[in-house]
Amino acid sequence: MLSTAPQPSSTVNSRNSENGAALPSLTGLRWVAAFLVFGFHLCLVEYFSPGPEARLITAVFRPGSVGVSFFFVLSGFVLMWACPRTGFRKFWWRRFARVYPLHIATALLVAILLLTYQPWELPSPWVAVANVFLVQAWSPELSYLQSLNTVSWTLSVEAFFYLVFPLLALGMTRLGRRGIIATGVGAWAVTTFGPMIGLLVAGREQVDWFFHWTPIGRLPEFVAGISLALLIRVWRPSRIRTMWCAAAVLTVGGYFLSIHVPSPWGYAACTLPGFALLLFTAAVADLSRRWTPWRNRTMVRLGEWSFAFYLVHLLVVRLFEVTIGYHPKFPPGKGILLTLATFLLSLGLAWLLHAVVERPARTVLLRRRRRALA
């Protein structure tokens, strides 16, 4: 099953050492993006028979796969905003503690599901090892990219981002305002013109694979996020209402345009300007203590669960597939019930994994490192 997924960036209520401001709206926006990805996968599994309901879901959520691009941009922003002034090793350990426990927990759950219902789909040892160590995104083979918990390919991309972030931060923090803007625009230019150059030297499949799956191909989105975090430190616009309007137009327009352009440009080129402006404006609103629809308690809490929700929702979809069949195409009543059941079970498991695995494991790992360094 083709899958896309959000990145596991830290909750964006961490304090920035420079201005001490929290950015809860970005945490709330994480949930919106995660829900769009969830809706995209509902389009693929076809719970509804052909009709108005199926057309509505397709119209709204078919572009939802671009939520993964939003999370790559957000990841760069969050890491740069809360940029640690400690050594590389401590930074990497904190990222490991944030991501790895939930990755292993959900991979084990998928393995148990496959072993119980579909043992013939269990990956080979080498494929499983690649997944466990988060290097599967470097392979052009779907058997690697979509192994075990299929959405974890984005964690493989994120692992590369974490590896190179200290070096990127070291270089980009030396830029002035013009250099920061030029870097952000250049990142978008790579997503726009890179596929054109790629098509001149390689086939369409290779270009699609590179700009969809590979860490190098998705790096411009991460760099754009870093640029946004640096820009907001040196420039705070006053006309925020105008920015909200522009962000809404660019985000919604790019979202729906992304399914009408050839795939290499649909992954990020159409949506990156809107996502960047949306994140920047939401952050400015938080810093100036202005209202946004994403900073209330419910949205922030859902945003905190979004990483677990992302990692577990396709597991729930798989569970229903092996029990009721693939692409059931139910009439409206049954389709709505199945959709609600998938959402509520995914959300419940996300809460459970966040409370039982994600937070406790991160606390234990960070505490052990502090003791080891004491």
C-alpha atoms as a printed R data frame, in Angstrom:
    type eleno elety resid chain resno       x       y       z
1   ATOM     1    CA   MET     A     1   0.000   0.000   0.000
2   ATOM     2    CA   LEU     A     2   1.352   3.408  -0.969
3   ATOM     3    CA   SER     A     3   1.780   5.469   2.164
4   ATOM     4    CA   THR     A     4   2.805   8.909   3.234
5   ATOM     5    CA   ALA     A     5   3.276  10.174   6.696
6   ATOM     6    CA   PRO     A     6   4.231  13.018   8.899
7   ATOM     7    CA   GLN     A     7   7.509  13.529  10.533
8   ATOM     8    CA   PRO     A     8   8.079  13.111  14.262
9   ATOM     9    CA   SER     A     9   9.260  16.571  15.198
10  ATOM    10    CA   SER     A    10   9.232  17.569  18.830
11  ATOM    11    CA   THR     A    11   6.135  19.192  20.196
12  ATOM    12    CA   VAL     A    12   6.484  22.877  19.374
13  ATOM    13    CA   ASN     A    13   5.909  24.199  22.881
14  ATOM    14    CA   SER     A    14   9.595  23.940  23.678
15  ATOM    15    CA   ARG     A    15  11.213  27.238  24.664
16  ATOM    16    CA   ASN     A    16  13.551  29.069  22.382
17  ATOM    17    CA   SER     A    17  16.590  30.306  24.241
18  ATOM    18    CA   GLU     A    18  16.592  33.601  22.344
19  ATOM    19    CA   ASN     A    19  13.068  34.903  22.852
20  ATOM    20    CA   GLY     A    20  11.543  32.387  25.283
21  ATOM    21    CA   ALA     A    21   8.330  32.056  23.285
22  ATOM    22    CA   ALA     A    22   6.251  28.943  22.810
23  ATOM    23    CA   LEU     A    23   4.647  28.128  19.446
24  ATOM    24    CA   PRO     A    24   1.562  26.012  20.238
25  ATOM    25    CA   SER     A    25  -0.128  26.743  16.901
26  ATOM    26    CA   LEU     A    26   2.514  24.698  15.113
27  ATOM    27    CA   THR     A    27   1.698  21.736  17.342
28  ATOM    28    CA   GLY     A    28  -1.970  22.123  16.435
29  ATOM    29    CA   LEU     A    29  -1.110  22.316  12.747
30  ATOM    30    CA   ARG     A    30   0.691  18.984  13.067
31  ATOM    31    CA   TRP     A    31  -2.664  17.372  13.766
32  ATOM    32    CA   VAL     A    32  -4.278  18.978  10.716
33  ATOM    33    CA   ALA     A    33  -1.539  17.594   8.480
34  ATOM    34    CA   ALA     A    34  -1.730  14.156  10.107
35  ATOM    35    CA   PHE     A    35  -5.486  14.060   9.562
36  ATOM    36    CA   LEU     A    36  -5.048  14.935   5.885
37  ATOM    37    CA   VAL     A    37  -2.665  12.000   5.489
38  ATOM    38    CA   PHE     A    38  -5.196   9.766   7.260
39  ATOM    39    CA   GLY     A    39  -7.856  10.934   4.806
40  ATOM    40    CA   PHE     A    40  -5.563  10.238   1.868
41  ATOM    41    CA   HIS     A    41  -5.192   6.633   2.969
42  ATOM    42    CA   LEU     A    42  -8.965   6.334   3.319
43  ATOM    43    CA   CYS     A    43  -9.175   7.249  -0.364
44  ATOM    44    CA   LEU     A    44  -6.847   4.364  -1.196
45  ATOM    45    CA   VAL     A    45  -8.694   1.691   0.801
46  ATOM    46    CA   GLU     A    46 -12.114   2.558  -0.723
47  ATOM    47    CA   TYR     A    47 -14.503   2.063   2.167
48  ATOM    48    CA   PHE     A    48 -17.376   3.544   0.120
49  ATOM    49    CA   SER     A    49 -19.008   2.255  -3.028
50  ATOM    50    CA   PRO     A    50 -18.993   4.652  -6.006
51  ATOM    51    CA   GLY     A    51 -21.297   7.545  -5.246
52  ATOM    52    CA   PRO     A    52 -21.453  11.024  -3.662
53  ATOM    53    CA   GLU     A    53 -19.706   9.926  -0.462
54  ATOM    54    CA   ALA     A    54 -16.755   8.385  -2.301
55  ATOM    55    CA   ARG     A    55 -16.490  11.425  -4.569
56  ATOM    56    CA   LEU     A    56 -16.534  13.789  -1.593
57  ATOM    57    CA   ILE     A    57 -13.769  11.942   0.235
58  ATOM    58    CA   THR     A    58 -11.707  11.798  -2.939
59  ATOM    59    CA   ALA     A    59 -12.229  15.495  -3.673
60  ATOM    60    CA   VAL     A    60 -11.185  16.563  -0.161
61  ATOM    61    CA   PHE     A    61  -8.457  14.069   0.726
62  ATOM    62    CA   ARG     A    62  -6.889  12.860  -2.497
63  ATOM    63    CA   PRO     A    63  -4.224  15.600  -2.245
64  ATOM    64    CA   GLY     A    64  -3.690  14.696   1.432
65  ATOM    65    CA   SER     A    65  -0.404  12.953   0.725
66  ATOM    66    CA   VAL     A    66   1.264  16.374   0.602
67  ATOM    67    CA   GLY     A    67   0.908  16.399   4.386
68  ATOM    68    CA   VAL     A    68   4.263  14.636   4.426
69  ATOM    69    CA   SER     A    69   5.861  17.701   2.846
70  ATOM    70    CA   PHE     A    70   4.338  19.899   5.543
71  ATOM    71    CA   PHE     A    71   5.972  17.759   8.201
72  ATOM    72    CA   PHE     A    72   9.363  17.871   6.541
73  ATOM    73    CA   VAL     A    73   9.181  21.683   6.481
74  ATOM    74    CA   LEU     A    74   7.928  21.748  10.069
75  ATOM    75    CA   SER     A    75  10.767  19.487  11.148
76  ATOM    76    CA   GLY     A    76  13.369  21.943   9.900
77  ATOM    77    CA   PHE     A    77  11.556  24.851  11.544
78  ATOM    78    CA   VAL     A    78  11.194  23.150  14.930
79  ATOM    79    CA   LEU     A    79  14.769  21.918  15.143
80  ATOM    80    CA   MET     A    80  16.150  25.325  14.194
81  ATOM    81    CA   TRP     A    81  13.771  27.222  16.470
82  ATOM    82    CA   ALA     A    82  14.813  25.183  19.491
83  ATOM    83    CA   CYS     A    83  18.351  24.737  18.209
84  ATOM    84    CA   PRO     A    84  20.405  23.098  20.967
85  ATOM    85    CA   ARG     A    85  23.638  24.727  22.017
86  ATOM    86    CA   THR     A    86  25.003  21.399  23.217
87  ATOM    87    CA   GLY     A    87  27.163  18.891  21.396
88  ATOM    88    CA   PHE     A    88  26.131  16.857  18.384
89  ATOM    89    CA   ARG     A    89  25.953  13.639  20.374
90  ATOM    90    CA   LYS     A    90  23.417  15.003  22.828
91  ATOM    91    CA   PHE     A    91  21.300  16.337  19.965
92  ATOM    92    CA   TRP     A    92  21.313  13.001  18.162
93  ATOM    93    CA   TRP     A    93  20.509  11.103  21.377
94  ATOM    94    CA   ARG     A    94  17.508  13.357  22.011
95  ATOM    95    CA   ARG     A    95  16.249  12.678  18.488
96  ATOM    96    CA   PHE     A    96  16.759   8.945  19.013
97  ATOM    97    CA   ALA     A    97  14.801   9.085  22.272
98  ATOM    98    CA   ARG     A    98  12.012  10.978  20.530
99  ATOM    99    CA   VAL     A    99  11.598   8.724  17.505
100 ATOM   100    CA   TYR     A   100  12.981   5.243  18.004
101 ATOM   101    CA   PRO     A   101  10.855   3.749  20.822
102 ATOM   102    CA   LEU     A   102   7.596   4.350  18.976
103 ATOM   103    CA   HIS     A   103   9.121   3.199  15.692
104 ATOM   104    CA   ILE     A   104  10.128  -0.147  17.198
105 ATOM   105    CA   ALA     A   105   6.838  -0.558  19.065
106 ATOM   106    CA   THR     A   106   4.700  -0.072  15.957
107 ATOM   107    CA   ALA     A   107   7.029  -2.203  13.804
108 ATOM   108    CA   LEU     A   108   6.555  -5.035  16.301
109 ATOM   109    CA   LEU     A   109   2.775  -4.581  16.224
110 ATOM   110    CA   VAL     A   110   2.790  -4.819  12.435
111 ATOM   111    CA   ALA     A   111   5.022  -7.899  12.576
112 ATOM   112    CA   ILE     A   112   2.577  -9.567  14.989
113 ATOM   113    CA   LEU     A   113  -0.344  -8.705  12.713
114 ATOM   114    CA   LEU     A   114   1.418 -10.133   9.664
115 ATOM   115    CA   LEU     A   115   2.543 -13.233  11.520
116 ATOM   116    CA   THR     A   116  -1.051 -13.858  12.630
117 ATOM   117    CA   TYR     A   117  -2.931 -13.136   9.419
118 ATOM   118    CA   GLN     A   118  -0.464 -12.842   6.519
119 ATOM   119    CA   PRO     A   119   2.812 -14.636   7.303
120 ATOM   120    CA   TRP     A   120   3.698 -14.728   3.613
121 ATOM   121    CA   GLU     A   121   4.016 -10.924   3.669
122 ATOM   122    CA   LEU     A   122   6.635 -10.835   6.410
123 ATOM   123    CA   PRO     A   123   9.760  -9.101   5.068
124 ATOM   124    CA   SER     A   124  13.039 -10.882   4.540
125 ATOM   125    CA   PRO     A   125  15.668 -10.501   7.282
126 ATOM   126    CA   TRP     A   126  17.657  -7.932   5.299
127 ATOM   127    CA   VAL     A   127  14.554  -5.848   4.595
128 ATOM   128    CA   ALA     A   128  13.526  -6.005   8.253
129 ATOM   129    CA   VAL     A   129  17.009  -4.931   9.350
130 ATOM   130    CA   ALA     A   130  16.899  -1.959   6.961
131 ATOM   131    CA   ASN     A   131  13.561  -0.924   8.422
132 ATOM   132    CA   VAL     A   132  14.663  -1.312  12.028
133 ATOM   133    CA   PHE     A   133  17.766   0.813  11.426
134 ATOM   134    CA   LEU     A   134  15.829   3.377   9.360
135 ATOM   135    CA   VAL     A   135  17.831   3.155   6.160
136 ATOM   136    CA   GLN     A   136  15.041   1.803   3.943
137 ATOM   137    CA   ALA     A   137  14.461   5.125   2.170
138 ATOM   138    CA   TRP     A   138  17.820   4.783   0.413
139 ATOM   139    CA   SER     A   139  16.609   1.778  -1.570
140 ATOM   140    CA   PRO     A   140  14.700   2.122  -4.847
141 ATOM   141    CA   GLU     A   141  12.804  -1.119  -4.169
142 ATOM   142    CA   LEU     A   142   9.286  -0.939  -2.737
143 ATOM   143    CA   SER     A   143   9.924  -4.104  -0.752
144 ATOM   144    CA   TYR     A   144  12.302  -1.996   1.349
145 ATOM   145    CA   LEU     A   145  10.449   1.319   1.219
146 ATOM   146    CA   GLN     A   146   7.123  -0.201   2.275
147 ATOM   147    CA   SER     A   147   8.364  -2.836   4.717
148 ATOM   148    CA   LEU     A   148   6.788  -3.561   8.111
149 ATOM   149    CA   ASN     A   149   5.080  -0.342   9.213
150 ATOM   150    CA   THR     A   150   5.023   1.097   5.729
151 ATOM   151    CA   VAL     A   151   4.746   4.723   6.797
152 ATOM   152    CA   SER     A   152   8.095   4.536   8.580
153 ATOM   153    CA   TRP     A   153   9.901   5.384   5.341
154 ATOM   154    CA   THR     A   154   9.535   9.038   6.357
155 ATOM   155    CA   LEU     A   155  11.366   8.276   9.593
156 ATOM   156    CA   SER     A   156  14.232   7.042   7.451
157 ATOM   157    CA   VAL     A   157  14.190  10.406   5.664
158 ATOM   158    CA   GLU     A   158  14.031  12.209   9.013
159 ATOM   159    CA   ALA     A   159  16.985  10.199  10.326
160 ATOM   160    CA   PHE     A   160  19.105  11.682   7.548
161 ATOM   161    CA   PHE     A   161  17.793  15.162   8.356
162 ATOM   162    CA   TYR     A   162  18.830  14.696  11.978
163 ATOM   163    CA   LEU     A   163  22.267  13.520  10.883
164 ATOM   164    CA   VAL     A   164  23.003  16.597   8.782
165 ATOM   165    CA   PHE     A   165  21.116  19.200  10.810
166 ATOM   166    CA   PRO     A   166  24.022  20.283  13.041
167 ATOM   167    CA   LEU     A   167  26.117  21.058   9.977
168 ATOM   168    CA   LEU     A   168  23.255  22.853   8.218
169 ATOM   169    CA   ALA     A   169  22.515  24.891  11.329
170 ATOM   170    CA   LEU     A   170  26.176  25.792  11.751
171 ATOM   171    CA   GLY     A   171  26.356  27.165   8.227
172 ATOM   172    CA   MET     A   172  22.936  28.798   7.934
173 ATOM   173    CA   THR     A   173  23.088  30.679  11.234
174 ATOM   174    CA   ARG     A   174  25.888  32.744   9.735
175 ATOM   175    CA   LEU     A   175  23.630  34.067   6.989
176 ATOM   176    CA   GLY     A   176  22.086  37.511   7.018
177 ATOM   177    CA   ARG     A   177  18.462  38.238   6.229
178 ATOM   178    CA   ARG     A   178  19.014  38.262   2.474
179 ATOM   179    CA   GLY     A   179  20.984  35.042   2.608
180 ATOM   180    CA   ILE     A   180  18.256  33.350   4.639
181 ATOM   181    CA   ILE     A   181  15.568  34.419   2.172
182 ATOM   182    CA   ALA     A   182  17.722  33.365  -0.776
183 ATOM   183    CA   THR     A   183  18.264  29.943   0.790
184 ATOM   184    CA   GLY     A   184  14.537  29.441   1.354
185 ATOM   185    CA   VAL     A   185  13.665  30.511  -2.180
186 ATOM   186    CA   GLY     A   186  16.461  28.330  -3.504
187 ATOM   187    CA   ALA     A   187  15.046  25.331  -1.665
188 ATOM   188    CA   TRP     A   188  11.703  25.854  -3.377
189 ATOM   189    CA   ALA     A   189  13.465  26.334  -6.718
190 ATOM   190    CA   VAL     A   190  15.091  22.911  -6.332
191 ATOM   191    CA   THR     A   191  11.677  21.273  -5.876
192 ATOM   192    CA   THR     A   192  10.433  23.132  -8.975
193 ATOM   193    CA   PHE     A   193  13.337  22.958 -11.406
194 ATOM   194    CA   GLY     A   194  15.099  19.890 -10.042
195 ATOM   195    CA   PRO     A   195  12.625  17.465 -11.650
196 ATOM   196    CA   MET     A   196  13.062  19.254 -14.994
197 ATOM   197    CA   ILE     A   197  16.807  18.706 -14.881
198 ATOM   198    CA   GLY     A   198  16.303  15.154 -13.660
199 ATOM   199    CA   LEU     A   199  14.058  14.282 -16.578
200 ATOM   200    CA   LEU     A   200  16.827  15.363 -18.963
201 ATOM   201    CA   VAL     A   201  19.291  12.859 -17.544
202 ATOM   202    CA   ALA     A   202  17.076  10.051 -16.183
203 ATOM   203    CA   GLY     A   203  13.741   8.367 -16.751
204 ATOM   204    CA   ARG     A   204  10.433   9.416 -15.227
205 ATOM   205    CA   GLU     A   205  10.411   6.555 -12.719
206 ATOM   206    CA   GLN     A   206  13.862   7.439 -11.394
207 ATOM   207    CA   VAL     A   207  12.906  11.113 -11.013
208 ATOM   208    CA   ASP     A   208   9.664  10.210  -9.236
209 ATOM   209    CA   TRP     A   209  11.517   7.879  -6.885
210 ATOM   210    CA   PHE     A   210  14.196  10.454  -6.114
211 ATOM   211    CA   PHE     A   211  11.875  13.371  -5.284
212 ATOM   212    CA   HIS     A   212   9.302  11.239  -3.504
213 ATOM   213    CA   TRP     A   213  11.217   8.760  -1.386
214 ATOM   214    CA   THR     A   214  14.861   9.662  -0.984
215 ATOM   215    CA   PRO     A   215  16.316  11.758   1.854
216 ATOM   216    CA   ILE     A   216  18.330  13.848  -0.605
217 ATOM   217    CA   GLY     A   217  15.253  14.528  -2.728
218 ATOM   218    CA   ARG     A   218  13.259  15.721   0.304
219 ATOM   219    CA   LEU     A   219  16.092  17.765   1.830
220 ATOM   220    CA   PRO     A   220  14.994  21.098   0.248
221 ATOM   221    CA   GLU     A   221  11.768  21.012   2.272
222 ATOM   222    CA   PHE     A   222  13.755  20.569   5.476
223 ATOM   223    CA   VAL     A   223  16.131  23.393   4.514
224 ATOM   224    CA   ALA     A   224  13.134  25.645   3.821
225 ATOM   225    CA   GLY     A   225  11.915  25.021   7.359
226 ATOM   226    CA   ILE     A   226  15.305  25.957   8.805
227 ATOM   227    CA   SER     A   227  15.237  29.161   6.765
228 ATOM   228    CA   LEU     A   228  11.818  30.074   8.167
229 ATOM   229    CA   ALA     A   229  12.976  29.681  11.760
230 ATOM   230    CA   LEU     A   230  16.029  31.854  11.101
231 ATOM   231    CA   LEU     A   231  13.989  34.465   9.254
232 ATOM   232    CA   ILE     A   232  11.509  34.903  12.078
233 ATOM   233    CA   ARG     A   233  14.384  35.786  14.406
234 ATOM   234    CA   VAL     A   234  15.395  38.759  12.291
235 ATOM   235    CA   TRP     A   235  12.070  39.862  10.769
236 ATOM   236    CA   ARG     A   236   8.593  40.117  12.304
237 ATOM   237    CA   PRO     A   237   6.032  41.556   9.833
238 ATOM   238    CA   SER     A   238   3.267  43.770  11.217
239 ATOM   239    CA   ARG     A   239   0.567  43.141   8.578
240 ATOM   240    CA   ILE     A   240  -0.359  39.710   9.797
241 ATOM   241    CA   ARG     A   241  -3.909  39.792   8.389
242 ATOM   242    CA   THR     A   242  -2.553  40.192   4.876
243 ATOM   243    CA   MET     A   243  -0.197  37.295   5.521
244 ATOM   244    CA   TRP     A   244  -3.059  35.106   6.733
245 ATOM   245    CA   CYS     A   245  -4.982  35.770   3.526
246 ATOM   246    CA   ALA     A   246  -1.957  35.030   1.364
247 ATOM   247    CA   ALA     A   247  -1.162  31.885   3.361
248 ATOM   248    CA   ALA     A   248  -4.747  30.627   2.993
249 ATOM   249    CA   VAL     A   249  -4.790  31.199  -0.775
250 ATOM   250    CA   LEU     A   250  -1.374  29.663  -1.387
251 ATOM   251    CA   THR     A   251  -1.954  26.693   0.934
252 ATOM   252    CA   VAL     A   252  -5.417  25.737  -0.319
253 ATOM   253    CA   GLY     A   253  -4.531  26.470  -3.932
254 ATOM   254    CA   GLY     A   254  -1.304  24.491  -3.793
255 ATOM   255    CA   TYR     A   255  -3.040  21.625  -1.981
256 ATOM   256    CA   PHE     A   256  -5.612  21.071  -4.727
257 ATOM   257    CA   LEU     A   257  -3.211  21.937  -7.550
258 ATOM   258    CA   SER     A   258  -0.819  19.196  -6.427
259 ATOM   259    CA   ILE     A   259  -3.007  16.414  -7.875
260 ATOM   260    CA   HIS     A   260  -3.281  18.096 -11.269
261 ATOM   261    CA   VAL     A   261   0.424  18.365 -12.041
262 ATOM   262    CA   PRO     A   262   2.902  15.576 -12.912
263 ATOM   263    CA   SER     A   263   3.962  13.704  -9.799
264 ATOM   264    CA   PRO     A   264   7.495  15.092  -9.330
265 ATOM   265    CA   TRP     A   265   5.996  18.572  -8.897
266 ATOM   266    CA   GLY     A   266   3.070  17.384  -6.819
267 ATOM   267    CA   TYR     A   267   5.242  16.213  -3.933
268 ATOM   268    CA   ALA     A   268   6.406  19.655  -2.772
269 ATOM   269    CA   ALA     A   269   6.722  22.309  -5.489
270 ATOM   270    CA   CYS     A   270   3.027  23.285  -5.466
271 ATOM   271    CA   THR     A   271   2.585  23.337  -1.702
272 ATOM   272    CA   LEU     A   272   5.925  24.535  -0.325
273 ATOM   273    CA   PRO     A   273   5.197  28.297  -0.686
274 ATOM   274    CA   GLY     A   274   1.836  27.968   1.060
275 ATOM   275    CA   PHE     A   275   3.110  25.684   3.811
276 ATOM   276    CA   ALA     A   276   6.066  27.978   4.451
277 ATOM   277    CA   LEU     A   277   3.910  31.096   4.704
278 ATOM   278    CA   LEU     A   278   1.354  29.277   6.872
279 ATOM   279    CA   LEU     A   279   4.000  28.138   9.357
280 ATOM   280    CA   PHE     A   280   5.681  31.532   9.395
281 ATOM   281    CA   THR     A   281   2.407  33.393   9.961
282 ATOM   282    CA   ALA     A   282   1.242  31.001  12.675
283 ATOM   283    CA   ALA     A   283   4.551  31.399  14.472
284 ATOM   284    CA   VAL     A   284   4.361  35.200  14.228
285 ATOM   285    CA   ALA     A   285   0.817  35.075  15.613
286 ATOM   286    CA   ASP     A   286   1.965  33.010  18.587
287 ATOM   287    CA   LEU     A   287   4.892  35.305  19.265
288 ATOM   288    CA   SER     A   288   2.600  38.349  19.220
289 ATOM   289    CA   ARG     A   289  -0.012  36.518  21.322
290 ATOM   290    CA   ARG     A   290  -2.669  36.698  18.638
291 ATOM   291    CA   TRP     A   291  -5.469  34.174  18.296
292 ATOM   292    CA   THR     A   292  -5.184  31.255  15.873
293 ATOM   293    CA   PRO     A   293  -7.550  28.272  15.478
294 ATOM   294    CA   TRP     A   294  -4.726  25.814  16.203
295 ATOM   295    CA   ARG     A   295  -3.478  26.888  19.605
296 ATOM   296    CA   ASN     A   296  -6.418  25.808  21.776
297 ATOM   297    CA   ARG     A   297  -6.006  22.962  24.249
298 ATOM   298    CA   THR     A   298  -7.732  20.342  22.090
299 ATOM   299    CA   MET     A   299  -5.694  21.055  18.975
300 ATOM   300    CA   VAL     A   300  -2.418  21.096  20.897
301 ATOM   301    CA   ARG     A   301  -3.258  17.798  22.594
302 ATOM   302    CA   LEU     A   302  -4.133  16.196  19.253
303 ATOM   303    CA   GLY     A   303  -0.901  17.577  17.846
304 ATOM   304    CA   GLU     A   304   1.012  15.880  20.644
305 ATOM   305    CA   TRP     A   305  -0.609  12.582  19.662
306 ATOM   306    CA   SER     A   306  -0.102  13.108  15.931
307 ATOM   307    CA   PHE     A   307   3.185  11.196  15.666
308 ATOM   308    CA   ALA     A   308   1.678   8.125  17.300
309 ATOM   309    CA   PHE     A   309  -1.514   8.575  15.246
310 ATOM   310    CA   TYR     A   310   0.512   8.607  12.068
311 ATOM   311    CA   LEU     A   311   2.497   5.508  12.977
312 ATOM   312    CA   VAL     A   312  -0.528   3.472  14.015
313 ATOM   313    CA   HIS     A   313  -3.337   4.444  11.635
314 ATOM   314    CA   LEU     A   314  -2.261   2.181   8.759
315 ATOM   315    CA   LEU     A   315  -1.927  -0.671  11.237
316 ATOM   316    CA   VAL     A   316  -5.616  -0.194  12.027
317 ATOM   317    CA   VAL     A   317  -6.437  -0.038   8.316
318 ATOM   318    CA   ARG     A   318  -4.548  -3.308   7.775
319 ATOM   319    CA   LEU     A   319  -6.397  -4.930  10.651
320 ATOM   320    CA   PHE     A   320  -9.739  -4.093   9.084
321 ATOM   321    CA   GLU     A   321  -8.515  -5.202   5.665
322 ATOM   322    CA   VAL     A   322  -7.627  -8.701   6.852
323 ATOM   323    CA   THR     A   323 -10.929  -9.055   8.720
324 ATOM   324    CA   ILE     A   324 -13.463  -7.548   6.299
325 ATOM   325    CA   GLY     A   325 -11.559  -7.690   3.012
326 ATOM   326    CA   TYR     A   326  -9.735  -5.269   0.739
327 ATOM   327    CA   HIS     A   327 -11.541  -2.326  -0.870
328 ATOM   328    CA   PRO     A   328 -14.950  -3.315   0.568
329 ATOM   329    CA   LYS     A   329 -16.837  -0.459  -1.158
330 ATOM   330    CA   PHE     A   330 -19.688  -0.503   1.327
331 ATOM   331    CA   PRO     A   331 -22.937   1.470   0.988
332 ATOM   332    CA   PRO     A   332 -22.973   4.850   2.772
333 ATOM   333    CA   GLY     A   333 -24.155   3.644   6.182
334 ATOM   334    CA   LYS     A   334 -21.566   0.892   6.570
335 ATOM   335    CA   GLY     A   335 -18.884   3.054   4.985
336 ATOM   336    CA   ILE     A   336 -19.438   5.830   7.532
337 ATOM   337    CA   LEU     A   337 -19.385   3.359  10.437
338 ATOM   338    CA   LEU     A   338 -16.163   1.772   9.182
339 ATOM   339    CA   THR     A   339 -14.563   5.187   8.687
340 ATOM   340    CA   LEU     A   340 -15.495   6.262  12.218
341 ATOM   341    CA   ALA     A   341 -14.268   2.961  13.642
342 ATOM   342    CA   THR     A   342 -10.930   3.332  11.853
343 ATOM   343    CA   PHE     A   343 -10.505   6.900  13.063
344 ATOM   344    CA   LEU     A   344 -11.535   6.298  16.670
345 ATOM   345    CA   LEU     A   345  -9.473   3.130  17.032
346 ATOM   346    CA   SER     A   346  -6.458   4.892  15.519
347 ATOM   347    CA   LEU     A   347  -6.913   7.848  17.840
348 ATOM   348    CA   GLY     A   348  -7.350   5.606  20.879
349 ATOM   349    CA   LEU     A   349  -4.241   3.618  20.075
350 ATOM   350    CA   ALA     A   350  -2.339   6.847  19.433
351 ATOM   351    CA   TRP     A   351  -3.256   8.115  22.893
352 ATOM   352    CA   LEU     A   352  -2.245   4.788  24.421
353 ATOM   353    CA   LEU     A   353   1.088   4.631  22.605
354 ATOM   354    CA   HIS     A   354   1.837   8.250  23.464
355 ATOM   355    CA   ALA     A   355   1.093   7.659  27.146
356 ATOM   356    CA   VAL     A   356   2.604   4.179  27.560
357 ATOM   357    CA   VAL     A   357   5.493   4.102  25.069
358 ATOM   358    CA   GLU     A   358   6.444   7.464  23.583
359 ATOM   359    CA   ARG     A   359   6.642   9.701  26.657
360 ATOM   360    CA   PRO     A   360   7.923   7.164  29.228
361 ATOM   361    CA   ALA     A   361  10.581   5.762  26.894
362 ATOM   362    CA   ARG     A   362  11.851   9.250  26.033
363 ATOM   363    CA   THR     A   363  12.007  10.159  29.715
364 ATOM   364    CA   VAL     A   364  13.928   7.005  30.617
365 ATOM   365    CA   LEU     A   365  16.421   7.323  27.772
366 ATOM   366    CA   LEU     A   366  17.161  10.969  28.484
367 ATOM   367    CA   ARG     A   367  17.475  10.312  32.214
368 ATOM   368    CA   ARG     A   368  19.934   7.475  31.640
369 ATOM   369    CA   ARG     A   369  22.121   9.660  29.467
370 ATOM   370    CA   ARG     A   370  22.171  12.397  32.091
371 ATOM   371    CA   ARG     A   371  23.223   9.836  34.698
372 ATOM   372    CA   ALA     A   372  25.923   8.475  32.407
373 ATOM   373    CA   LEU     A   373  27.352  11.957  31.942
374 ATOM   374    CA   ALA     A   374  27.090  12.847  35.632
